[in-house]
Amino acid sequence: MRREPAATSVLTYAVLVAGSTIMLVPLAWMLLTSLKSFDEVIASPPAWLPAEPRWGNYREALTTFDFSRYAFNSLLICVATIAGTLVSCTLAAYAFACLHARGRDLIFALLLGTMMLPAQVTIIPLFKLFASIGWINTFFPLIVPSWLATNVFAIFLLRQFFLAVPRDYIEAARIDGASELRILWSIFIPLSKPVLLTVTVFTFIGSWNDLWGPLIYLHDDAKFTMPVGLLNFIGTSGRAQGSPWHLVMAVSTVMMIPIVILFFLAQRRFIEGIATAGVKG
C-alpha cells in the first residue's frame, strides 16, 4: 500500500485546518455576540470577547421571542415536508431509473433543467394558484408541493443511487411475480437507507431555514416559522437604539441546535449516501 509523503500529509492537514477555521469564524462570532451586552454589540471598534458572558441573554431572548410557537410551526412543516419528499421523490426516482418508457431520459433532462430556474421566476403563478384555492396564510403551500415530487435534487440523488443497484435483483424479482412497488419496497428501500437519510438531512435543513416561502404565504403571526419570526423580531423589537443583535444571535444559536444534532447523528450515513449516490450515471 502506497503511503503519502509526510510533507504532503502535513500540507493537506494544514489546508484543511485553515479552511475549517475560516468557515468557523462566523459561527464563533455568533456565539460570542450572543453573550455580549447591547452596548458591547454596538461598540466601535467591536471586540471579539464579551467583558463578562451574559448567559441571561438566552433566557431573555426565549421569553421575548415566541420560540415555542415558531419552533412547533417549523417542526410541523419540516416533518410533513420530509415525509412528502421521501415518498414522492422515491417513486419518481425509481420510475426514472428502472422503468422504460419513451422519452424518459428527455423528461429527466427537462426536469434537471428546472433546477436552473430561481424561485422568484415561478412565485407569481404559484401564488395566484394557491390564492385561487384559498391556501394563502395556511401551511399547505409549504407542504403539499413536497408530496408532488418537486424536489428535483432529491430525485436526482435517489435515481443515481438506484442506477447502481444490480439489474439482476430486479429481473429476479419480476420473474417471481413481484410488482414494481414490491420491488421498490423490498429491494431498493433497504439498500437505500444512506441516501434516504441524506435526502432527509438536506430536506430538513432546507425547510427549517426556509424564509422565502413562509414570508410569501404566511401572514398571521401565530403561523410564522422560526426564520420569519426571527425576521419579525428584528424589525419590531421596540428598541430606540436599534435591533437587539445580542438577543437575535442567542435565538439564532438555539435555532441552529436541531441541525447540528441531526447532522452529528447522521454524519456517517450522510457522507456514505453522498459518496454512493454518484457511483453510476
C-alpha positions as CSV (number, residue, x, y, z in Angstrom):
1,M,0.0,0.0,0.0
2,R,1.5,3.3,-1.1
3,R,1.8,5.9,1.7
4,E,1.7,9.7,1.1
5,P,4.9,11.6,1.9
6,A,5.0,13.3,5.3
7,A,5.3,16.8,3.7
8,T,2.2,16.2,1.6
9,S,0.2,14.9,4.5
10,V,1.2,17.9,6.7
11,L,0.3,20.3,3.9
12,T,-3.1,18.6,3.4
13,Y,-4.0,18.9,7.1
14,A,-2.8,22.5,7.2
15,V,-5.0,23.5,4.3
16,L,-8.0,21.6,5.9
17,V,-7.4,23.3,9.3
18,A,-7.1,26.7,7.7
19,G,-10.3,26.2,5.7
20,S,-12.2,24.9,8.7
21,T,-11.0,27.9,10.8
22,I,-12.3,30.3,8.1
23,M,-15.6,28.6,8.0
24,L,-16.0,28.6,11.8
25,V,-15.3,32.3,12.2
26,P,-18.9,33.4,11.6
27,L,-20.1,30.7,13.9
28,A,-17.7,31.8,16.6
29,W,-18.8,35.5,16.1
30,M,-22.5,34.5,16.5
31,L,-21.8,32.5,19.7
32,L,-19.7,35.3,21.3
33,T,-22.1,38.0,20.3
34,S,-25.0,36.1,21.9
35,L,-23.1,36.5,25.3
36,K,-22.5,40.3,25.0
37,S,-24.4,43.2,26.3
38,F,-26.2,45.5,23.9
39,D,-23.6,48.2,24.5
40,E,-20.8,45.8,23.6
41,V,-22.6,44.8,20.4
42,I,-22.8,48.4,19.1
43,A,-19.4,49.4,20.3
44,S,-16.8,50.6,17.7
45,P,-14.4,49.1,17.2
46,P,-16.0,45.8,18.1
47,A,-14.4,43.4,20.5
48,W,-14.4,39.6,19.9
49,L,-14.8,38.6,23.5
50,P,-17.5,39.8,25.9
51,A,-16.3,41.6,29.0
52,E,-18.5,39.3,31.0
53,P,-20.5,36.4,29.5
54,R,-24.2,37.2,29.8
55,W,-26.0,33.8,29.8
56,G,-29.1,35.6,30.8
57,N,-29.4,36.7,27.1
58,Y,-30.7,33.3,26.2
59,R,-33.4,33.4,28.9
60,E,-34.4,37.0,27.8
61,A,-34.4,36.1,24.1
62,L,-36.5,33.0,24.5
63,T,-39.1,34.8,26.7
64,T,-39.2,37.9,24.4
65,F,-39.3,35.8,21.2
66,D,-42.2,33.4,21.0
67,F,-39.8,30.5,20.5
68,S,-42.1,27.6,21.3
69,R,-44.9,28.6,18.8
70,Y,-42.5,29.3,16.0
71,A,-40.5,26.1,16.7
72,F,-43.7,24.0,16.6
73,N,-44.7,25.5,13.3
74,S,-41.3,24.9,11.8
75,L,-41.2,21.3,13.0
76,L,-44.7,20.6,11.7
77,I,-43.7,21.8,8.3
78,C,-40.4,20.0,8.4
79,V,-41.9,16.6,9.3
80,A,-44.6,16.9,6.7
81,T,-42.1,18.1,4.0
82,I,-39.7,15.3,4.8
83,A,-42.4,12.7,4.6
84,G,-43.7,14.0,1.3
85,T,-40.2,14.3,-0.2
86,L,-39.2,10.8,0.7
87,V,-42.4,9.2,-0.6
88,S,-42.9,11.2,-3.9
89,C,-39.2,11.5,-4.8
90,T,-38.5,7.9,-4.2
91,L,-41.3,6.9,-6.5
92,A,-40.2,9.4,-9.2
93,A,-36.6,8.3,-8.9
94,Y,-37.5,4.6,-9.3
95,A,-39.5,5.4,-12.4
96,F,-36.6,7.3,-14.0
97,A,-34.1,4.6,-13.0
98,C,-35.9,1.3,-13.6
99,L,-39.0,1.8,-15.8
100,H,-38.5,2.0,-19.5
101,A,-40.8,4.5,-21.3
102,R,-40.5,6.6,-24.5
103,G,-39.0,10.0,-23.8
104,R,-37.9,9.1,-20.2
105,D,-34.4,10.5,-20.5
106,L,-35.7,13.6,-22.2
107,I,-38.2,14.2,-19.4
108,F,-35.5,13.7,-16.8
109,A,-33.2,16.2,-18.6
110,L,-36.0,18.8,-18.7
111,L,-36.6,18.1,-15.0
112,L,-33.0,18.8,-14.2
113,G,-33.2,22.0,-16.3
114,T,-35.8,23.3,-13.9
115,M,-33.1,23.4,-11.2
116,M,-31.7,26.4,-13.0
117,L,-34.9,28.4,-12.5
118,P,-34.8,30.6,-9.4
119,A,-37.8,30.5,-7.1
120,Q,-38.6,34.2,-7.9
121,V,-39.5,33.2,-11.5
122,T,-42.3,30.9,-10.6
123,I,-43.6,32.6,-7.4
124,I,-46.2,34.8,-9.1
125,P,-48.1,31.9,-10.9
126,L,-47.8,29.7,-7.8
127,F,-49.1,32.5,-5.6
128,K,-52.1,33.0,-7.9
129,L,-52.7,29.3,-8.0
130,F,-52.7,28.9,-4.2
131,A,-54.7,32.1,-3.8
132,S,-57.4,30.8,-6.1
133,I,-57.9,27.7,-4.0
134,G,-57.8,29.6,-0.7
135,W,-54.4,28.3,0.6
136,I,-52.8,31.6,1.4
137,N,-52.0,32.0,5.1
138,T,-52.0,28.3,5.5
139,F,-49.3,25.7,5.7
140,F,-50.5,23.9,2.5
141,P,-48.3,25.8,0.0
142,L,-45.3,24.9,2.1
143,I,-46.2,21.2,2.5
144,V,-48.3,20.0,-0.5
145,P,-45.6,20.6,-3.2
146,S,-43.2,18.2,-1.4
147,W,-45.8,15.4,-1.9
148,L,-45.8,16.1,-5.7
149,A,-42.1,15.3,-6.3
150,T,-40.9,18.9,-6.7
151,N,-37.5,18.3,-5.1
152,V,-35.5,17.7,-8.2
153,F,-32.2,17.4,-6.4
154,A,-33.7,14.6,-4.2
155,I,-35.0,12.8,-7.4
156,F,-31.5,13.1,-9.0
157,L,-29.7,11.8,-5.9
158,L,-32.0,8.8,-5.5
159,R,-32.0,8.0,-9.2
160,Q,-28.2,7.9,-9.2
161,F,-28.2,5.5,-6.3
162,F,-30.9,3.3,-7.8
163,L,-28.9,3.0,-11.1
164,A,-26.1,1.4,-9.0
165,V,-28.4,-1.4,-7.8
166,P,-27.6,-4.6,-9.8
167,R,-30.2,-5.2,-12.5
168,D,-30.2,-8.9,-11.7
169,Y,-32.1,-8.2,-8.4
170,I,-34.9,-6.5,-10.4
171,E,-35.1,-9.2,-13.1
172,A,-35.2,-12.0,-10.5
173,A,-38.0,-10.2,-8.6
174,R,-40.0,-9.7,-11.7
175,I,-39.7,-13.3,-12.7
176,D,-41.0,-14.2,-9.3
177,G,-44.1,-12.1,-10.0
178,A,-43.3,-9.1,-7.8
179,S,-44.9,-5.8,-8.6
180,E,-42.9,-2.7,-9.2
181,L,-44.0,-1.3,-5.8
182,R,-43.0,-4.6,-4.2
183,I,-39.6,-4.4,-5.8
184,L,-39.1,-0.8,-4.6
185,W,-40.2,-1.6,-1.1
186,S,-38.4,-4.9,-0.6
187,I,-35.2,-4.3,-2.6
188,F,-34.5,-0.6,-3.1
189,I,-35.6,0.8,0.2
190,P,-33.5,-1.4,2.4
191,L,-30.4,-0.8,0.2
192,S,-31.1,3.0,0.1
193,K,-31.0,3.9,3.7
194,P,-27.9,6.0,3.4
195,V,-29.1,8.1,0.5
196,L,-32.6,8.4,2.0
197,L,-31.0,9.7,5.2
198,T,-29.0,12.2,3.1
199,V,-32.3,13.4,1.5
200,T,-33.8,13.7,4.9
201,V,-31.0,15.9,6.2
202,F,-31.0,18.1,3.1
203,T,-34.8,18.5,3.3
204,F,-34.8,19.3,7.0
205,I,-32.1,21.9,6.6
206,G,-33.9,23.5,3.6
207,S,-37.3,23.5,5.3
208,W,-36.0,24.6,8.7
209,N,-34.1,27.5,7.3
210,D,-36.6,28.5,4.6
211,L,-37.5,32.2,4.8
212,W,-38.8,32.8,1.3
213,G,-41.8,30.5,1.2
214,P,-43.2,31.3,4.7
215,L,-42.6,35.0,4.2
216,I,-44.7,34.9,1.0
217,Y,-47.6,32.7,2.1
218,L,-47.9,33.2,5.8
219,H,-49.5,36.5,7.1
220,D,-50.6,35.6,10.6
221,D,-48.1,35.8,13.4
222,A,-49.4,32.7,15.0
223,K,-48.4,30.7,11.9
224,F,-44.9,32.1,11.5
225,T,-42.0,29.7,11.3
226,M,-38.6,30.3,13.0
227,P,-37.0,32.4,10.2
228,V,-40.0,34.6,9.7
229,G,-40.5,35.0,13.4
230,L,-36.8,35.9,13.8
231,L,-37.1,38.5,11.0
232,N,-40.2,39.9,12.6
233,F,-38.4,40.0,16.0
234,I,-35.6,42.1,14.5
235,G,-37.9,44.6,12.9
236,T,-40.3,45.0,15.8
237,S,-38.0,44.9,18.8
238,G,-39.1,48.3,20.0
239,R,-35.6,49.5,21.0
240,A,-34.8,53.1,20.1
241,Q,-31.1,52.3,19.9
242,G,-31.5,49.6,17.3
243,S,-32.2,45.9,16.9
244,P,-31.1,43.7,19.9
245,W,-28.5,41.8,18.0
246,H,-27.3,40.0,21.1
247,L,-30.7,38.5,21.5
248,V,-31.0,37.8,17.8
249,M,-27.8,35.9,18.0
250,A,-29.0,34.0,21.0
251,V,-32.1,32.9,19.2
252,S,-30.1,32.0,16.1
253,T,-27.8,29.8,18.2
254,V,-30.7,27.9,19.7
255,M,-32.3,27.7,16.2
256,M,-29.1,26.1,14.9
257,I,-29.0,23.3,17.6
258,P,-31.5,20.9,15.8
259,I,-29.5,21.0,12.6
260,V,-26.2,20.3,14.4
261,I,-27.7,17.4,16.4
262,L,-29.2,15.9,13.2
263,F,-26.0,16.2,11.3
264,F,-23.9,14.6,14.0
265,L,-26.3,11.7,14.5
266,A,-26.5,11.1,10.8
267,Q,-22.9,12.0,9.9
268,R,-21.6,8.6,8.9
269,R,-24.7,7.7,6.9
270,F,-24.9,11.2,5.4
271,I,-21.4,11.0,4.0
272,E,-21.9,7.4,2.8
273,G,-25.1,8.5,1.0
274,I,-23.3,11.4,-0.8
275,A,-20.4,9.1,-1.8
276,T,-22.5,6.2,-3.1
277,A,-25.2,8.3,-5.0
278,G,-22.8,9.0,-7.8
279,V,-21.5,5.5,-8.4
280,K,-23.2,5.1,-11.7
281,G,-24.7,7.7,-14.0
